[in-house]
Amino acid sequence: MLSWAGLVRDLREPPKHILKENLIADGNFDQGMFQAYWAKAAQKLTDTQKAAGELYDEKKKAMDEFVVTTKEQAKTLALMTKGPVKIKD
């Protein structure tokens, strides 16, 4: 494709014996790929924790506001009530 764009010319495909050298045989552990996938997973975990933290902060703020509003409404109702409030069983 680079030759089509005029960026390279006389590009040849490497011989098969060169392509087979330095390859990890099937079934063997590839440390480089493991590290690459591990880094990707760790980044996803960090991103997820940040997103969850933001969601938690939003929910906690909403809950705190709800508690404050409820306390204010309870105080208003208590002031409107004359005498002690009787609870029926």
C-alpha positions as CSV (number, residue, x, y, z in Angstrom):
1,M,0.0,0.0,0.0
2,L,2.9,2.4,0.7
3,S,4.2,1.7,-2.8
4,W,0.8,2.7,-4.2
5,A,1.0,6.0,-2.4
6,G,4.5,6.6,-3.8
7,L,6.1,6.5,-0.3
8,V,8.3,3.4,-0.9
9,R,9.4,1.5,-4.0
10,D,11.1,-1.9,-4.6
11,L,9.5,-3.2,-1.5
12,R,10.0,-7.0,-1.2
13,E,8.3,-9.5,1.0
14,P,10.8,-11.1,3.5
15,P,11.8,-14.7,3.0
16,K,9.7,-17.3,4.9
17,H,12.7,-18.4,7.1
18,I,13.1,-14.8,8.3
19,L,9.4,-14.6,9.1
20,K,9.6,-17.8,11.1
21,E,12.6,-16.7,13.2
22,N,12.1,-15.1,16.6
23,L,8.5,-16.2,16.8
24,I,7.2,-17.8,20.0
25,A,6.0,-21.3,19.4
26,D,2.4,-22.1,20.0
27,G,1.6,-23.0,23.6
28,N,4.6,-21.0,25.0
29,F,4.2,-18.0,27.3
30,D,4.6,-14.6,25.5
31,Q,5.8,-12.1,28.2
32,G,5.5,-9.1,25.9
33,M,1.9,-9.8,25.0
34,F,1.1,-10.6,28.6
35,Q,2.5,-7.2,29.7
36,A,0.6,-5.4,27.0
37,Y,-2.7,-7.0,27.9
38,W,-2.0,-6.5,31.6
39,A,-1.3,-2.8,31.1
40,K,-4.5,-2.5,29.0
41,A,-6.6,-4.3,31.8
42,A,-5.0,-2.1,34.5
43,Q,-5.9,1.1,32.6
44,K,-9.5,-0.1,32.1
45,L,-9.7,-0.9,35.9
46,T,-8.4,2.6,36.7
47,D,-10.9,4.2,34.3
48,T,-13.8,2.1,35.8
49,Q,-12.8,3.0,39.3
50,K,-12.8,6.7,38.4
51,A,-16.2,6.5,36.7
52,A,-17.6,4.5,39.7
53,G,-16.2,7.1,42.1
54,E,-17.8,9.9,40.2
55,L,-21.1,8.1,40.2
56,Y,-20.8,7.4,43.9
57,D,-20.0,11.1,44.6
58,E,-23.1,12.1,42.6
59,K,-25.4,9.7,44.4
60,K,-24.0,10.6,47.8
61,K,-24.5,14.3,47.1
62,A,-28.1,13.6,46.1
63,M,-28.7,11.5,49.2
64,D,-27.3,14.2,51.4
65,E,-29.5,16.9,49.8
66,F,-32.5,14.6,50.3
67,V,-31.7,14.1,54.0
68,V,-31.4,17.9,54.5
69,T,-34.6,18.6,52.7
70,T,-36.4,15.9,54.7
71,K,-35.2,17.2,58.0
72,E,-36.3,20.7,57.0
73,Q,-39.8,19.4,56.1
74,A,-40.0,17.4,59.4
75,K,-39.1,20.5,61.3
76,T,-41.8,22.5,59.5
77,L,-44.4,19.9,60.2
78,A,-43.4,19.7,63.9
79,L,-43.8,23.5,64.2
80,M,-47.2,23.4,62.5
81,T,-48.4,20.7,65.0
82,K,-49.9,22.0,68.2
83,G,-49.0,19.9,71.2
84,P,-47.3,16.5,71.2
85,V,-47.9,14.2,68.3
86,K,-49.7,11.0,69.2
87,I,-48.9,7.9,67.2
88,K,-51.7,5.4,66.9
89,D,-50.8,1.7,67.2
